[in-house]
Amino acid sequence: MSLPPAAAGHWVTVWAASAQAAYPVGSTIAQPDLRAAVPDAALGLVDQSLRMLLRPALWSSRLRLRLSNHFGSRPVQFRGLSLGLHQGGGAVAPGTRVGVPDQSVAAGSAAWTPAIEWITPAATPQMLLGRSLAFSACVEGASGPITWHAKAMATSYLSAPGDMAAARSDSELGFPHSTTSIFFVDALDAWLPMETRALAAFGDSLTDGTATTLNGHDRWTDVLQRELLAAGRQDTVVVNAGVGGNQVCGPDPAAGPWRGGPAAIERLERDLLALSGVRTVLWLQGINDFSDNGQAEADTVIRAMAGAVERLRSQGLRVLGATLPSALGSTRAGHGSALQDTRRRAFNTAVRQGLLFDAFVDLDHALTDPDSGALKAAYNGDSTTGEPGDGVHPNRAGHAAMARCILEALR
């Protein structure tokens, strides 16, 4: 696979997992017990290896990673870094690992690695679609609080504390601990043709993927990417900047760390504007603001979103929005009340009137049962656990329906 000349392309983010807090603050899905892997959250990883799996929407032979220590309290020393093709479990396909220079990331910051010239024999970008990269590294000393994305909806791996050698091996034997979260990595860029741009999906658990299938890659963002590629659209990369529990304009930072991370209006720069090649944002959010935890009025959220949309537009981004599907009658704590539904309906009216976005997708119409006013029964279930749904999070079928609506809006 030949490397494109620098003049022939630009960086485009092809995978993201928005940093939301320091472990263990956040909402996870099917998370294994990590007490043996991380005995002390304040110390974090201690002389320890990690192997994080990243699934690029599009592939290139030139890549780079953004390492995040945004919620850390001390510099993190990364050693023995490499990228390789994921083989299965915690293993890397032999002969595919490429070394990456050591990196130190200061507390409260993030840093891009240098460009990584990654060449896999006898593979083309098209052949690699649907495969994952394995990012391996070891932390020297104690990392301190671990910056993470709690709900990755995919499995990654950690060594035992004190094992710095595991990162330098293709083998999975040095990684006895699995996690359904992502540690210290929040973006992956690929060098792609100039016409290729990213669509960033911005929001909460409706985008992050609660109730979709663990390791199934069937969130609406995943489905939309596959449908675009099937339609010959190699010019659009869909990246997921959703955070479970996130709110548009809350909670108050003075209340301490929130499982949903900083408010959406506070993370525009890091999770949208600082990503590479983003041309379009699709913003699906607000249901948490209207819950018992948020207690925001519709007008408050509308004003906050309007200001954020203007900021994004000023940076040349097109902002699409979405109506909110119902959570009426939800069994999930904080959701399901008539008051929440009244606020949701008022918000949807503003969206449909064109008061917020450049265009909108009517996900409420697609997912809400017009007779009951609740989430449609066909979409109410948990595709990971097989348990009944909670009435707010669509299952994989619901996410496919969302992707279908969004695809129509993009045509």
N, C-alpha and C positions, 0 to 999 in steps of 0.2 A: 504494500500500500504506500504510494508515494505521498510525500508531504507537500501540501499546497504552499506556494510562495506567499510570503507575508502580505504582499500587495493584493492577493486574490481573495481575501476574506477579512473576517473580524471575529471577535469573541462574542459568543452567545451562550447564555446560561442554559444548560440542558438538563439540569437536575437541581432541586433545592429542597431544603428542610429547615424552615425558619427557626433560628435560635429563639427559645421562649423563656428560659429560666435556668437556674442551676439545679441539677439532680438533687433530690427526687421530686421537685415541685413540677406538677403537670399531670395530665390524664393519659394513662397508657392503655394499650389493648393487649390482653393475654401476656402480660409481662412476667417472665420467670422471676423467681426469687434471686435478687442480686446481692444479698447480704454477704455472701462469701466473696463475690467479685469486688464489691465496694463496701468494705466493713465500716468505713467512716466517711460519710458524705463530705465532711469539711476537709478531709485530706484528699479525697478524690481518688484517682488512679495513682498508684505508688509503684514506681519502677516496673511498669506494666505495659503489656501489648494490647492493641485493639485492632480489629479487622472489621471495618464498616463497609457495607455493601451499598453501592450507588447505582441506580439504573438510568442511564442516559436516555433521553428521548430521541436524540440523534447522535451519531458517532463521528469522530474525526481522529486523525492520527496525532493531532496537537491538542493537548488538554491542560487544564490547570484547576486547582482546588482552592477554595476559600476556607481557611481554618479559623474557627471562631472561639475566642475566649471572652466573649462579651460579658458574661455574668461571672467571670473569674475574679479572684482577689490577689493573684500573683501570676508572674509570667509562667507559661507552660513551655517546657523544652521537649520538642518532638524530635525523635531520632529514628533512624532506620526506616524512613518513609519509602513506600513503593506503591505503584498501581499495577494491578494484574487482572486478568480475566477470571471471574468467579467460576469455579468448577462445580461446586456443590457443597452443602454444609458450610464449614469454615475453611474449605480448601481453595487454593488458587491453582489454576491450570498451569502445569509445568511449562517453563519457557516463556511465560507471558509477563512476568513481573519486570517493571522498569523502575529503577531507583529515582528518588526525589531528594533534593538537598535537605539537610536538617533545617529545622525552623524553630524559632522562638517567637511566641505570640504574647504580647504584653497583656496585662489585666485590662479588661474593659474594651478590648479591640479585636480586630480580625485582620488576617493577612492572606494575600494570594500567594500561592507557590509560584516559582518560575514556570515557564512553559515546559510541559513534559512531552517529549517526542516519543509517542507510544505506538509501536509497530508490532502487530501480531501477524506472523507468517500465514499466508494463504487465507486471509480474512479480508472482507470488504466491509464498509460501513453498513451496507444492506444486510449482509450475513449476520451482523452483530445485533441487529434490532431485537429487543426483548431480552438481551443478556445483561448481566450486571458486572460492574467493575468492583474489585476488592481493593479498598484502600487500607493498607497496613502501616502501622507506626508503633513505636513504643514511647511512653512518657518517662522521661528521666527525672528521678526524684518524685515528689508529691505534686500532683497537678493543682491541688486546691479544688474549690467548687467546680464541678464539671458543667460547662455549657452544653446544653443538649436540646434535641427535639424529641419530645416524649412519645408521640404517636406516629411512628414511622410506617406502620402497617407492613413492615418487612423485617426480617431477622438479620441481626449482625452479631458480632462475637467479641468476647473479652477473654484475656488470659487470666490466670491467677495473679494476685499481687506478687511482685518480685520476679516475674518472668518477662525479661526484656528480649529474650531470644526468639520467642514465638513469632514476632513480626517479621523476622528475617527468613522464615521458612515458608514453603508452599503448603506444608501440612496443616491439617486442622487439629492435630493432636494437642497442640499447645493452647487451644482455645476451648476450654471445657464449659465456659459460661456463654449463654446466648441472651440476647436482649432484643426487644421489639422497638427499640429507640435508636437514635443516632447521636453519637457523642462527638463533639468538637468540629464537625464538618457541616457547613450549611449551604454550600453551593459548589457546583461543578460546571466549568465552562468548556466549550469545544470551539475550535477554529473552523468556521463555516463560511460559505459564500455570502457576499454582501447582501443578497436579497433575502437571506434567512433572518427571521426575527422571532422574538419570544413573546408569547402571550402568558402573562403572569396571573394565576388564579389566586385571588386575595380573599381571605375570610377566616371562618372558624371551622368547627368540626364537620360541617356540611361539605367542606372542601378537603379537610384533613383526612376524612375517610372513616369516621366511626360507623360501625355496622357493615362495612364492606369486608372483603375476605383477606385475612392476614396472608401475606405472600401471594395473593391472587392478582394484585395490580389491577384492580377493577374499580378504583375511584373514578368519578366522572372525568377527572383530568386525564387519567390513563386511557379511558375509553375514547375520549375526544381525540387524543393524540393518534391512536390507532386508526380511527375513522378518517382523520385528515390524511394520514399516510396512504390509506387505501384509496383515497380520492386523488392521489398524486400530489398532495400538498406537502412537498419537502421544504417549503419556505416558512413553515410555522412550527415552533417548538412550544409545547405547553409545559409550564413549570408550576409546581404546587407550592404556594406560599400561605397555605391555610394553617391555623393553629387551633387545636381543640380548646374550647372554653374562651376563646378570644372575644373581646368586645370592641365595638367601634370607638367608644369614648370613655370607657371605664376599665377597671375600677380606679379608685383614687390611689396613686402610688404610695401615699403616706400610710396606707393600710398594710403595706408589706407585699412580699412576692405573691402573685396570683397565678393559679394553675394555668390560666389562659395567656399568660405573658402580658407584656405592655400593650396598652390600647392600640388598635389598628392605626389611629391617626398619629401615634407616636413612633410607629415602626415603618413609616412610608419610605424613609431614606434607606434604611438597611435592607429591607425585604422587597423593595420594588426598584427604587431609583438607582441603588448601587449594584443591582444585578446587570448583567451584560446583554445588550441587544434587545431590551424590552421595548416593544412598540405599543402593545395593547395590554390593558388590565381588565379582567372581569372580576367585579367585586360583588360577592354574595355574602351578606352579613347583616346582623341586627337582632336576630332572635335571642341571643344571650343578653343584649342590652335590655330587652323587654321582659326578661325573666325575673323571678323573685330575687336573684342575685344582682341583676343590673338595675331594675326598677326605673329605667329611663323612660321619659315620655318620647313619643314618636318625633315631635318637633325638635327635641334635643339631638337625637340621632341624625335627623335629616340635615340640620344645620352643620353638624360636625362633618358629615360626609360631603356636603356641598363645598365646604372649605377645603377639604382634602382633595376633592376632584379638581378644583381650580388649581391647586398646587401641582397636581400631576399633569394637567393640561399645559401648564406653563413650562413644563419640561418636555413638551412635545408628545405626550402619551395620549392615546385614545382610551377613554374609560367607558366600558360597558358595565351595566348593572343588572341586577336580577330581583324579581319579586321573591318574597320569602314564603316557602311552603308552610303549611300549618303545623303547629305543635299542640293544638287543642286536645285536651284529654291525655296528654303525655304522662307516663308513669315515672319519668325521670325527675329527680329532685329539682325544684325550682321552675319547672316547665309545666305547661298544660292548662293554665288558668284562663278564664274568660278575659281578664284584664290584659294578659299578655297577647291574646288573640286580637283584642280591640286595637292595641298599639300596632301589632303587625299589619292589620288591615289598613290602618291610617298610613303607615309607611308605604305599603304597596300602592295605595292611591297616588301618593306623590311620585313614585317611580313610574307608574303608568301615565301620569300626566306630563312626563318628560321634564320634571323639575330638577333632576339630579344628574343624569348620565347622558352620554352622547347617543346611546341606544340601550335597549334593555331586553332581557330574556324573561318570559313569563313562566318561571318555574312553579309558581303557586298554581297556575292553571294546569300544569302537567302532573303535579304530585298530590294536590289536595282534592279530596272527595267532595264534590259539590253538594251531596246530600247530607253527609255527617259533619262536614266542615273540618274533618281531621285528615291526617295523612292516609292516603289510599291503602287499603289492606294489603294489596299485592306488593307494596313497597315497604311494609312495616315488618321488619324481622332483622335478626343479626346474622349476617352471612359468615361470620367467624365462629361463633359459639353455637349457632343453630337454635338459639333461644328466641322467644317472642320479642318483637320490637318494642322500643320504648315510646313510639309515637312521635318522635322528633327527628330521628336519624334514619334516612332511607337505606335500605339494603342494596346489594349489588344491582338488582333490577331497577331500583329507583335511581341509582347513579347512572345506569345506562340510559334511562329516560331523560335525565338531566343533560347528559352528553348529546343526545339526539336533538334536544331543543336548542342547545348552544350551537351545535353544528349548523342548524338551519339559519341561525342568526349571523353566522360567519360567512355564509355563501353569498 
